[in-house]
Amino acid sequence: VFDGSGSFLSYINTAADPLYGPQGLALTSDGHVVVADSGNHCFKVYRYLQ
């Protein structure tokens, strides 16, 4: 995860459920990160904790 100026803030640990071909992401208003995972043919939703 990077801030608006490109500085690294954190990462999302996907080790328990790996991504295979992430193609895009979106941020929801309630703090979730949604990743389009083309290799798994699904969307994965993660909670971003600061």
Steps between C-alpha positions, in 0.01 A plus 500: 500500500637839400383849585407769250862610456622145435655431841471141625265461797431130545427178316205263486593150610345252254703195608197309629307555174747595224418723206557353153489781249377809683372744237361793695377623831245728655464656842162502668369775724503264801872419475510186287734432209339304215739324261402354163686166487489379138692178569245388758205651306372694798511816706671486838415742779751598767460725801767770507621561856730790573 
